[in-house]
Amino acid sequence: MIGRNLENELAETIEYNRSLFLFGPRQTGKTTLLNVIAKGYRNISEATMNVGVKEQVIKSVETLPFKIQVDKELQELDEGKGIPHQEVEKRLSRWLSK
């Protein structure tokens, strides 16, 4: 197995939490990684979920505070409320020079 950068962090997360939501593209080593760091975990993949469980997982992800904040900020960008990149650079330059 190729060493993973997040192996220690995931092992620590699993040690202190009851659940872990690990997602990513297919065939990238998610299950292999969990087999190494979390013996006896329960893998609830999309292929094994019944419709009710899948809907619950989707609803849970949609209500995560991070996702809610990102969606809000994307909406602001769609409404033209964003700051242009050059303006951000200018503000950061002034802020960092203080």
C-alpha positions as CSV (number, residue, x, y, z in Angstrom):
1,M,0.0,0.0,0.0
2,I,1.2,3.5,-0.8
3,G,1.6,5.6,2.3
4,R,-1.3,8.1,2.8
5,N,-0.7,11.6,4.2
6,L,-3.9,11.5,6.3
7,E,-3.4,8.1,7.8
8,N,-2.4,9.4,11.3
9,E,-5.1,12.0,11.3
10,L,-7.8,9.5,10.3
11,A,-6.6,7.0,12.9
12,E,-6.9,9.7,15.6
13,T,-10.3,10.7,14.4
14,I,-11.6,7.2,14.5
15,E,-10.1,6.7,18.0
16,Y,-12.0,9.7,19.4
17,N,-15.2,9.7,17.3
18,R,-17.9,7.1,16.7
19,S,-18.1,7.7,13.0
20,L,-16.2,9.0,10.1
21,F,-17.5,10.1,6.7
22,L,-14.8,9.4,4.2
23,F,-15.6,10.2,0.6
24,G,-13.8,10.6,-2.7
25,P,-13.4,9.4,-6.2
26,R,-13.8,5.7,-7.0
27,Q,-10.7,3.4,-6.8
28,T,-8.5,5.8,-4.8
29,G,-7.8,3.6,-1.8
30,K,-10.5,4.7,0.7
31,T,-11.5,1.2,1.7
32,T,-7.8,0.0,1.8
33,L,-6.9,2.9,4.0
34,L,-9.7,2.1,6.4
35,N,-8.8,-1.6,6.5
36,V,-5.3,-0.6,7.6
37,I,-6.3,2.0,10.3
38,A,-9.7,0.8,11.5
39,K,-10.2,-2.9,12.0
40,G,-13.8,-3.8,12.2
41,Y,-15.3,-0.7,10.8
42,R,-18.6,-0.8,9.0
43,N,-18.5,0.3,5.4
44,I,-21.8,1.8,4.3
45,S,-21.1,2.3,0.6
46,E,-23.7,3.5,-1.8
47,A,-23.9,0.1,-3.4
48,T,-25.0,-1.5,0.0
49,M,-27.3,1.2,1.2
50,N,-31.0,0.9,1.0
51,V,-32.9,3.9,-0.3
52,G,-33.9,5.1,3.2
53,V,-30.3,5.0,4.6
54,K,-29.0,6.7,1.4
55,E,-31.5,9.5,1.8
56,Q,-30.6,9.9,5.5
57,V,-26.9,10.2,4.6
58,I,-27.5,12.7,1.9
59,K,-29.7,14.8,4.2
60,S,-27.0,14.6,6.9
61,V,-24.3,15.8,4.5
62,E,-26.5,18.6,3.3
63,T,-27.0,20.0,6.8
64,L,-23.3,20.0,7.8
65,P,-22.3,23.5,8.9
66,F,-19.4,23.6,6.4
67,K,-21.6,22.8,3.5
68,I,-24.2,25.3,4.6
69,Q,-21.6,28.0,4.8
70,V,-20.1,27.1,1.4
71,D,-23.5,27.1,-0.2
72,K,-24.3,30.5,1.3
73,E,-21.0,32.0,0.0
74,L,-21.5,30.5,-3.5
75,Q,-25.0,32.1,-3.6
76,E,-23.4,35.4,-2.7
77,L,-20.9,35.0,-5.6
78,D,-23.8,34.2,-7.9
79,E,-25.4,37.4,-6.8
80,G,-22.3,39.4,-7.7
81,K,-21.4,40.1,-4.1
82,G,-17.8,38.7,-4.3
83,I,-14.6,40.6,-4.2
84,P,-12.5,40.5,-7.4
85,H,-9.1,38.7,-7.1
86,Q,-7.1,41.8,-7.7
87,E,-8.9,43.6,-4.8
88,V,-8.2,40.7,-2.5
89,E,-4.5,40.8,-3.4
90,K,-4.5,44.6,-2.8
91,R,-6.2,44.2,0.6
92,L,-3.9,41.4,1.7
93,S,-0.8,43.3,0.6
94,R,-1.9,46.3,2.8
95,W,-2.8,44.0,5.7
96,L,0.5,42.1,5.5
97,S,2.6,45.3,5.4
98,K,1.2,46.6,8.7
